[in-house]
Amino acid sequence: MILFYSFLLLNLIAFVLMGYDKNAAKTRRSRIPEQALLTFVLLGGTIGSGLGMLVFRHKTSKKSYLWKFWIIVVIQIVIAVVYFK
């Protein structure tokens, strides 16, 4: 149960960070580094980050970010398939 709430919190933070970074980009304030955003994806915030990308339309046209995002997603899927097989 703790693991579930940990992933829920991680995804919520990833979602909020995407919204914050989009707002910062619009208002020309200090941004969150891509590496930090991708770290949340790598740690398990994939769903929150993906939803944040869709809802806020953030990082959806930046190909370098999308490549890294989808590589992490594929690696996570492979790990899940191997682990639960």
PDB file as gemmi writes it, atoms N, CA and C in Angstrom:
CRYST1    1.000    1.000    1.000  90.00  90.00  90.00 P 1                      
ATOM      1  N   MET A   1       0.817  -1.187   0.000  1.00  0.00           N  
ATOM      2  CA  MET A   1       0.000   0.000   0.000  1.00  0.00           C  
ATOM      3  C   MET A   1       0.867   1.259   0.000  1.00  0.00           C  
ATOM      4  N   ILE A   2       1.974   1.218   0.726  1.00  0.00           N  
ATOM      5  CA  ILE A   2       2.888   2.358   0.764  1.00  0.00           C  
ATOM      6  C   ILE A   2       3.463   2.610  -0.629  1.00  0.00           C  
ATOM      7  N   LEU A   3       3.778   1.543  -1.347  1.00  0.00           N  
ATOM      8  CA  LEU A   3       4.319   1.680  -2.704  1.00  0.00           C  
ATOM      9  C   LEU A   3       3.315   2.384  -3.616  1.00  0.00           C  
ATOM     10  N   PHE A   4       2.043   2.026  -3.494  1.00  0.00           N  
ATOM     11  CA  PHE A   4       0.998   2.655  -4.304  1.00  0.00           C  
ATOM     12  C   PHE A   4       0.940   4.161  -4.036  1.00  0.00           C  
ATOM     13  N   TYR A   5       0.914   4.543  -2.773  1.00  0.00           N  
ATOM     14  CA  TYR A   5       0.843   5.965  -2.429  1.00  0.00           C  
ATOM     15  C   TYR A   5       2.120   6.706  -2.827  1.00  0.00           C  
ATOM     16  N   SER A   6       3.242   6.019  -2.783  1.00  0.00           N  
ATOM     17  CA  SER A   6       4.499   6.631  -3.218  1.00  0.00           C  
ATOM     18  C   SER A   6       4.443   6.957  -4.708  1.00  0.00           C  
ATOM     19  N   PHE A   7       3.980   6.001  -5.513  1.00  0.00           N  
ATOM     20  CA  PHE A   7       3.862   6.243  -6.956  1.00  0.00           C  
ATOM     21  C   PHE A   7       2.804   7.299  -7.260  1.00  0.00           C  
ATOM     22  N   LEU A   8       1.733   7.294  -6.494  1.00  0.00           N  
ATOM     23  CA  LEU A   8       0.696   8.306  -6.683  1.00  0.00           C  
ATOM     24  C   LEU A   8       1.261   9.704  -6.413  1.00  0.00           C  
ATOM     25  N   LEU A   9       1.991   9.852  -5.325  1.00  0.00           N  
ATOM     26  CA  LEU A   9       2.597  11.132  -4.982  1.00  0.00           C  
ATOM     27  C   LEU A   9       3.639  11.536  -6.024  1.00  0.00           C  
ATOM     28  N   LEU A  10       4.454  10.599  -6.447  1.00  0.00           N  
ATOM     29  CA  LEU A  10       5.479  10.870  -7.452  1.00  0.00           C  
ATOM     30  C   LEU A  10       4.855  11.358  -8.758  1.00  0.00           C  
ATOM     31  N   ASN A  11       3.766  10.724  -9.178  1.00  0.00           N  
ATOM     32  CA  ASN A  11       3.088  11.129 -10.408  1.00  0.00           C  
ATOM     33  C   ASN A  11       2.386  12.474 -10.254  1.00  0.00           C  
ATOM     34  N   LEU A  12       1.857  12.732  -9.086  1.00  0.00           N  
ATOM     35  CA  LEU A  12       1.242  14.034  -8.825  1.00  0.00           C  
ATOM     36  C   LEU A  12       2.293  15.142  -8.892  1.00  0.00           C  
ATOM     37  N   ILE A  13       3.451  14.900  -8.298  1.00  0.00           N  
ATOM     38  CA  ILE A  13       4.542  15.883  -8.343  1.00  0.00           C  
ATOM     39  C   ILE A  13       4.998  16.095  -9.783  1.00  0.00           C  
ATOM     40  N   ALA A  14       5.151  15.014 -10.542  1.00  0.00           N  
ATOM     41  CA  ALA A  14       5.577  15.129 -11.944  1.00  0.00           C  
ATOM     42  C   ALA A  14       4.572  15.948 -12.751  1.00  0.00           C  
ATOM     43  N   PHE A  15       3.289  15.724 -12.514  1.00  0.00           N  
ATOM     44  CA  PHE A  15       2.236  16.472 -13.204  1.00  0.00           C  
ATOM     45  C   PHE A  15       2.314  17.961 -12.860  1.00  0.00           C  
ATOM     46  N   VAL A  16       2.431  18.258 -11.578  1.00  0.00           N  
ATOM     47  CA  VAL A  16       2.501  19.649 -11.125  1.00  0.00           C  
ATOM     48  C   VAL A  16       3.757  20.329 -11.671  1.00  0.00           C  
ATOM     49  N   LEU A  17       4.874  19.616 -11.694  1.00  0.00           N  
ATOM     50  CA  LEU A  17       6.110  20.198 -12.220  1.00  0.00           C  
ATOM     51  C   LEU A  17       5.982  20.558 -13.702  1.00  0.00           C  
ATOM     52  N   MET A  18       5.291  19.729 -14.461  1.00  0.00           N  
ATOM     53  CA  MET A  18       5.082  20.040 -15.878  1.00  0.00           C  
ATOM     54  C   MET A  18       4.251  21.313 -16.015  1.00  0.00           C  
ATOM     55  N   GLY A  19       3.223  21.444 -15.203  1.00  0.00           N  
ATOM     56  CA  GLY A  19       2.397  22.649 -15.239  1.00  0.00           C  
ATOM     57  C   GLY A  19       3.171  23.874 -14.802  1.00  0.00           C  
ATOM     58  N   TYR A  20       3.957  23.729 -13.760  1.00  0.00           N  
ATOM     59  CA  TYR A  20       4.761  24.842 -13.263  1.00  0.00           C  
ATOM     60  C   TYR A  20       5.769  25.287 -14.325  1.00  0.00           C  
ATOM     61  N   ASP A  21       6.436  24.320 -14.952  1.00  0.00           N  
ATOM     62  CA  ASP A  21       7.453  24.652 -15.948  1.00  0.00           C  
ATOM     63  C   ASP A  21       6.823  25.315 -17.173  1.00  0.00           C  
ATOM     64  N   LYS A  22       5.649  24.863 -17.559  1.00  0.00           N  
ATOM     65  CA  LYS A  22       4.946  25.501 -18.680  1.00  0.00           C  
ATOM     66  C   LYS A  22       4.609  26.953 -18.338  1.00  0.00           C  
ATOM     67  N   ASN A  23       4.100  27.157 -17.129  1.00  0.00           N  
ATOM     68  CA  ASN A  23       3.772  28.511 -16.692  1.00  0.00           C  
ATOM     69  C   ASN A  23       5.036  29.380 -16.621  1.00  0.00           C  
ATOM     70  N   ALA A  24       6.129  28.819 -16.142  1.00  0.00           N  
ATOM     71  CA  ALA A  24       7.390  29.549 -16.069  1.00  0.00           C  
ATOM     72  C   ALA A  24       7.888  29.908 -17.468  1.00  0.00           C  
ATOM     73  N   ALA A  25       7.683  29.012 -18.418  1.00  0.00           N  
ATOM     74  CA  ALA A  25       8.098  29.290 -19.792  1.00  0.00           C  
ATOM     75  C   ALA A  25       7.285  30.439 -20.383  1.00  0.00           C  
ATOM     76  N   LYS A  26       6.000  30.466 -20.081  1.00  0.00           N  
ATOM     77  CA  LYS A  26       5.139  31.538 -20.603  1.00  0.00           C  
ATOM     78  C   LYS A  26       5.477  32.891 -20.000  1.00  0.00           C  
ATOM     79  N   THR A  27       5.816  32.910 -18.715  1.00  0.00           N  
ATOM     80  CA  THR A  27       6.053  34.166 -18.017  1.00  0.00           C  
ATOM     81  C   THR A  27       7.537  34.518 -17.923  1.00  0.00           C  
ATOM     82  N   ARG A  28       8.360  33.743 -18.620  1.00  0.00           N  
ATOM     83  CA  ARG A  28       9.810  33.990 -18.684  1.00  0.00           C  
ATOM     84  C   ARG A  28      10.471  34.010 -17.304  1.00  0.00           C  
ATOM     85  N   ARG A  29      10.057  33.070 -16.453  1.00  0.00           N  
ATOM     86  CA  ARG A  29      10.678  32.909 -15.141  1.00  0.00           C  
ATOM     87  C   ARG A  29      11.667  31.752 -15.192  1.00  0.00           C  
ATOM     88  N   SER A  30      12.321  31.516 -14.078  1.00  0.00           N  
ATOM     89  CA  SER A  30      13.289  30.435 -13.980  1.00  0.00           C  
ATOM     90  C   SER A  30      12.602  29.096 -14.237  1.00  0.00           C  
ATOM     91  N   ARG A  31      13.207  28.286 -15.095  1.00  0.00           N  
ATOM     92  CA  ARG A  31      12.616  27.012 -15.517  1.00  0.00           C  
ATOM     93  C   ARG A  31      13.182  25.837 -14.735  1.00  0.00           C  
ATOM     94  N   ILE A  32      12.479  24.732 -14.794  1.00  0.00           N  
ATOM     95  CA  ILE A  32      12.945  23.473 -14.216  1.00  0.00           C  
ATOM     96  C   ILE A  32      13.791  22.789 -15.284  1.00  0.00           C  
ATOM     97  N   PRO A  33      14.999  22.367 -14.950  1.00  0.00           N  
ATOM     98  CA  PRO A  33      15.841  21.699 -15.959  1.00  0.00           C  
ATOM     99  C   PRO A  33      15.183  20.417 -16.486  1.00  0.00           C  
ATOM    100  N   GLU A  34      15.396  20.153 -17.767  1.00  0.00           N  
ATOM    101  CA  GLU A  34      14.843  18.935 -18.366  1.00  0.00           C  
ATOM    102  C   GLU A  34      15.309  17.694 -17.628  1.00  0.00           C  
ATOM    103  N   GLN A  35      16.542  17.703 -17.192  1.00  0.00           N  
ATOM    104  CA  GLN A  35      17.077  16.543 -16.475  1.00  0.00           C  
ATOM    105  C   GLN A  35      16.253  16.252 -15.219  1.00  0.00           C  
ATOM    106  N   ALA A  36      15.805  17.286 -14.534  1.00  0.00           N  
ATOM    107  CA  ALA A  36      14.978  17.092 -13.335  1.00  0.00           C  
ATOM    108  C   ALA A  36      13.619  16.512 -13.718  1.00  0.00           C  
ATOM    109  N   LEU A  37      13.023  17.026 -14.794  1.00  0.00           N  
ATOM    110  CA  LEU A  37      11.736  16.490 -15.245  1.00  0.00           C  
ATOM    111  C   LEU A  37      11.876  15.029 -15.647  1.00  0.00           C  
ATOM    112  N   LEU A  38      12.950  14.712 -16.371  1.00  0.00           N  
ATOM    113  CA  LEU A  38      13.165  13.325 -16.806  1.00  0.00           C  
ATOM    114  C   LEU A  38      13.518  12.408 -15.637  1.00  0.00           C  
ATOM    115  N   THR A  39      14.107  12.952 -14.591  1.00  0.00           N  
ATOM    116  CA  THR A  39      14.399  12.141 -13.406  1.00  0.00           C  
ATOM    117  C   THR A  39      13.104  11.662 -12.760  1.00  0.00           C  
ATOM    118  N   PHE A  40      12.099  12.536 -12.719  1.00  0.00           N  
ATOM    119  CA  PHE A  40      10.804  12.116 -12.183  1.00  0.00           C  
ATOM    120  C   PHE A  40      10.176  11.036 -13.051  1.00  0.00           C  
ATOM    121  N   VAL A  41      10.362  11.128 -14.358  1.00  0.00           N  
ATOM    122  CA  VAL A  41       9.864  10.080 -15.264  1.00  0.00           C  
ATOM    123  C   VAL A  41      10.585   8.778 -14.959  1.00  0.00           C  
ATOM    124  N   LEU A  42      11.892   8.841 -14.845  1.00  0.00           N  
ATOM    125  CA  LEU A  42      12.702   7.652 -14.598  1.00  0.00           C  
ATOM    126  C   LEU A  42      12.352   6.984 -13.268  1.00  0.00           C  
ATOM    127  N   LEU A  43      12.036   7.782 -12.262  1.00  0.00           N  
ATOM    128  CA  LEU A  43      11.720   7.233 -10.939  1.00  0.00           C  
ATOM    129  C   LEU A  43      10.312   6.644 -10.852  1.00  0.00           C  
ATOM    130  N   GLY A  44       9.502   6.847 -11.894  1.00  0.00           N  
ATOM    131  CA  GLY A  44       8.166   6.264 -11.896  1.00  0.00           C  
ATOM    132  C   GLY A  44       7.046   7.255 -12.115  1.00  0.00           C  
ATOM    133  N   GLY A  45       7.373   8.496 -12.357  1.00  0.00           N  
ATOM    134  CA  GLY A  45       6.350   9.518 -12.580  1.00  0.00           C  
ATOM    135  C   GLY A  45       5.943   9.633 -14.042  1.00  0.00           C  
ATOM    136  N   THR A  46       5.980   8.529 -14.742  1.00  0.00           N  
ATOM    137  CA  THR A  46       5.722   8.520 -16.181  1.00  0.00           C  
ATOM    138  C   THR A  46       4.298   8.958 -16.507  1.00  0.00           C  
ATOM    139  N   ILE A  47       3.336   8.448 -15.798  1.00  0.00           N  
ATOM    140  CA  ILE A  47       1.938   8.770 -16.091  1.00  0.00           C  
ATOM    141  C   ILE A  47       1.658  10.237 -15.785  1.00  0.00           C  
ATOM    142  N   GLY A  48       2.095  10.712 -14.640  1.00  0.00           N  
ATOM    143  CA  GLY A  48       1.885  12.108 -14.287  1.00  0.00           C  
ATOM    144  C   GLY A  48       2.564  13.054 -15.257  1.00  0.00           C  
ATOM    145  N   SER A  49       3.772  12.709 -15.647  1.00  0.00           N  
ATOM    146  CA  SER A  49       4.502  13.542 -16.588  1.00  0.00           C  
ATOM    147  C   SER A  49       3.844  13.512 -17.964  1.00  0.00           C  
ATOM    148  N   GLY A  50       3.440  12.330 -18.386  1.00  0.00           N  
ATOM    149  CA  GLY A  50       2.760  12.206 -19.686  1.00  0.00           C  
ATOM    150  C   GLY A  50       1.449  12.974 -19.713  1.00  0.00           C  
ATOM    151  N   LEU A  51       0.681  12.866 -18.645  1.00  0.00           N  
ATOM    152  CA  LEU A  51      -0.572  13.624 -18.567  1.00  0.00           C  
ATOM    153  C   LEU A  51      -0.299  15.127 -18.537  1.00  0.00           C  
ATOM    154  N   GLY A  52       0.750  15.513 -17.829  1.00  0.00           N  
ATOM    155  CA  GLY A  52       1.133  16.915 -17.790  1.00  0.00           C  
ATOM    156  C   GLY A  52       1.517  17.436 -19.169  1.00  0.00           C  
ATOM    157  N   MET A  53       2.200  16.603 -19.933  1.00  0.00           N  
ATOM    158  CA  MET A  53       2.560  16.994 -21.296  1.00  0.00           C  
ATOM    159  C   MET A  53       1.303  17.227 -22.132  1.00  0.00           C  
ATOM    160  N   LEU A  54       0.320  16.364 -21.981  1.00  0.00           N  
ATOM    161  CA  LEU A  54      -0.911  16.495 -22.760  1.00  0.00           C  
ATOM    162  C   LEU A  54      -1.790  17.648 -22.281  1.00  0.00           C  
ATOM    163  N   VAL A  55      -2.004  17.734 -20.985  1.00  0.00           N  
ATOM    164  CA  VAL A  55      -2.900  18.754 -20.429  1.00  0.00           C  
ATOM    165  C   VAL A  55      -2.339  20.160 -20.642  1.00  0.00           C  
ATOM    166  N   PHE A  56      -1.037  20.329 -20.369  1.00  0.00           N  
ATOM    167  CA  PHE A  56      -0.437  21.653 -20.462  1.00  0.00           C  
ATOM    168  C   PHE A  56       0.199  21.928 -21.824  1.00  0.00           C  
ATOM    169  N   ARG A  57       0.178  20.928 -22.701  1.00  0.00           N  
ATOM    170  CA  ARG A  57       0.832  21.036 -24.010  1.00  0.00           C  
ATOM    171  C   ARG A  57       2.264  21.516 -23.850  1.00  0.00           C  
ATOM    172  N   HIS A  58       2.971  20.794 -22.999  1.00  0.00           N  
ATOM    173  CA  HIS A  58       4.344  21.187 -22.650  1.00  0.00           C  
ATOM    174  C   HIS A  58       5.319  20.098 -23.081  1.00  0.00           C  
ATOM    175  N   LYS A  59       6.374  20.511 -23.717  1.00  0.00           N  
ATOM    176  CA  LYS A  59       7.441  19.623 -24.195  1.00  0.00           C  
ATOM    177  C   LYS A  59       6.965  18.688 -25.302  1.00  0.00           C  
ATOM    178  N   THR A  60       5.817  18.964 -25.882  1.00  0.00           N  
ATOM    179  CA  THR A  60       5.275  18.064 -26.914  1.00  0.00           C  
ATOM    180  C   THR A  60       5.900  18.296 -28.278  1.00  0.00           C  
ATOM    181  N   SER A  61       6.562  19.408 -28.469  1.00  0.00           N  
ATOM    182  CA  SER A  61       7.189  19.655 -29.773  1.00  0.00           C  
ATOM    183  C   SER A  61       8.716  19.597 -29.690  1.00  0.00           C  
ATOM    184  N   LYS A  62       9.244  19.362 -28.520  1.00  0.00           N  
ATOM    185  CA  LYS A  62      10.697  19.291 -28.354  1.00  0.00           C  
ATOM    186  C   LYS A  62      11.142  17.835 -28.541  1.00  0.00           C  
ATOM    187  N   LYS A  63      11.659  17.560 -29.724  1.00  0.00           N  
ATOM    188  CA  LYS A  63      11.985  16.177 -30.104  1.00  0.00           C  
ATOM    189  C   LYS A  63      13.014  15.523 -29.187  1.00  0.00           C  
ATOM    190  N   SER A  64      14.019  16.269 -28.762  1.00  0.00           N  
ATOM    191  CA  SER A  64      15.050  15.663 -27.904  1.00  0.00           C  
ATOM    192  C   SER A  64      14.451  15.202 -26.577  1.00  0.00           C  
ATOM    193  N   TYR A  65      13.530  15.989 -26.033  1.00  0.00           N  
ATOM    194  CA  TYR A  65      12.873  15.596 -24.787  1.00  0.00           C  
ATOM    195  C   TYR A  65      11.977  14.382 -25.016  1.00  0.00           C  
ATOM    196  N   LEU A  66      11.223  14.408 -26.113  1.00  0.00           N  
ATOM    197  CA  LEU A  66      10.312  13.297 -26.404  1.00  0.00           C  
ATOM    198  C   LEU A  66      11.058  11.988 -26.599  1.00  0.00           C  
ATOM    199  N   TRP A  67      12.209  12.039 -27.275  1.00  0.00           N  
ATOM    200  CA  TRP A  67      13.008  10.820 -27.449  1.00  0.00           C  
ATOM    201  C   TRP A  67      13.419  10.247 -26.102  1.00  0.00           C  
ATOM    202  N   LYS A  68      13.920  11.093 -25.246  1.00  0.00           N  
ATOM    203  CA  LYS A  68      14.355  10.627 -23.926  1.00  0.00           C  
ATOM    204  C   LYS A  68      13.172  10.096 -23.119  1.00  0.00           C  
ATOM    205  N   PHE A  69      12.050  10.801 -23.172  1.00  0.00           N  
ATOM    206  CA  PHE A  69      10.846  10.371 -22.463  1.00  0.00           C  
ATOM    207  C   PHE A  69      10.421   8.977 -22.924  1.00  0.00           C  
ATOM    208  N   TRP A  70      10.313   8.785 -24.243  1.00  0.00           N  
ATOM    209  CA  TRP A  70       9.832   7.504 -24.763  1.00  0.00           C  
ATOM    210  C   TRP A  70      10.840   6.377 -24.577  1.00  0.00           C  
ATOM    211  N   ILE A  71      12.124   6.687 -24.581  1.00  0.00           N  
ATOM    212  CA  ILE A  71      13.123   5.652 -24.285  1.00  0.00           C  
ATOM    213  C   ILE A  71      12.948   5.162 -22.851  1.00  0.00           C  
ATOM    214  N   ILE A  72      12.726   6.080 -21.921  1.00  0.00           N  
ATOM    215  CA  ILE A  72      12.487   5.700 -20.525  1.00  0.00           C  
ATOM    216  C   ILE A  72      11.215   4.862 -20.414  1.00  0.00           C  
ATOM    217  N   VAL A  73      10.162   5.254 -21.128  1.00  0.00           N  
ATOM    218  CA  VAL A  73       8.899   4.498 -21.095  1.00  0.00           C  
ATOM    219  C   VAL A  73       9.112   3.072 -21.590  1.00  0.00           C  
ATOM    220  N   VAL A  74       9.812   2.922 -22.698  1.00  0.00           N  
ATOM    221  CA  VAL A  74      10.060   1.583 -23.254  1.00  0.00           C  
ATOM    222  C   VAL A  74      10.880   0.745 -22.281  1.00  0.00           C  
ATOM    223  N   ILE A  75      11.897   1.330 -21.691  1.00  0.00           N  
ATOM    224  CA  ILE A  75      12.713   0.603 -20.711  1.00  0.00           C  
ATOM    225  C   ILE A  75      11.856   0.167 -19.518  1.00  0.00           C  
ATOM    226  N   GLN A  76      10.973   1.047 -19.045  1.00  0.00           N  
ATOM    227  CA  GLN A  76      10.100   0.693 -17.930  1.00  0.00           C  
ATOM    228  C   GLN A  76       9.147  -0.438 -18.307  1.00  0.00           C  
ATOM    229  N   ILE A  77       8.632  -0.421 -19.522  1.00  0.00           N  
ATOM    230  CA  ILE A  77       7.741  -1.502 -19.976  1.00  0.00           C  
ATOM    231  C   ILE A  77       8.489  -2.818 -20.045  1.00  0.00           C  
ATOM    232  N   VAL A  78       9.699  -2.799 -20.590  1.00  0.00           N  
ATOM    233  CA  VAL A  78      10.502  -4.023 -20.682  1.00  0.00           C  
ATOM    234  C   VAL A  78      10.792  -4.573 -19.288  1.00  0.00           C  
ATOM    235  N   ILE A  79      11.168  -3.704 -18.366  1.00  0.00           N  
ATOM    236  CA  ILE A  79      11.440  -4.143 -16.999  1.00  0.00           C  
ATOM    237  C   ILE A  79      10.185  -4.745 -16.363  1.00  0.00           C  
ATOM    238  N   ALA A  80       9.039  -4.121 -16.564  1.00  0.00           N  
ATOM    239  CA  ALA A  80       7.790  -4.634 -15.988  1.00  0.00           C  
ATOM    240  C   ALA A  80       7.427  -5.998 -16.580  1.00  0.00           C  
ATOM    241  N   VAL A  81       7.607  -6.141 -17.886  1.00  0.00           N  
ATOM    242  CA  VAL A  81       7.284  -7.431 -18.529  1.00  0.00           C  
ATOM    243  C   VAL A  81       8.211  -8.528 -18.013  1.00  0.00           C  
ATOM    244  N   VAL A  82       9.491  -8.243 -17.928  1.00  0.00           N  
ATOM    245  CA  VAL A  82      10.438  -9.240 -17.439  1.00  0.00           C  
ATOM    246  C   VAL A  82      10.166  -9.570 -15.977  1.00  0.00           C  
ATOM    247  N   TYR A  83       9.879  -8.567 -15.180  1.00  0.00           N  
ATOM    248  CA  TYR A  83       9.655  -8.779 -13.747  1.00  0.00           C  
ATOM    249  C   TYR A  83       8.375  -9.574 -13.476  1.00  0.00           C  
ATOM    250  N   PHE A  84       7.303  -9.265 -14.195  1.00  0.00           N  
ATOM    251  CA  PHE A  84       6.019  -9.903 -13.925  1.00  0.00           C  
ATOM    252  C   PHE A  84       5.762 -11.138 -14.774  1.00  0.00           C  
ATOM    253  N   LYS A  85       6.703 -11.545 -15.565  1.00  0.00           N  
ATOM    254  CA  LYS A  85       6.526 -12.719 -16.411  1.00  0.00           C  
ATOM    255  C   LYS A  85       6.657 -14.004 -15.651  1.00  0.00           C  
TER     256      LYS A  85                                                      
END                                                                             
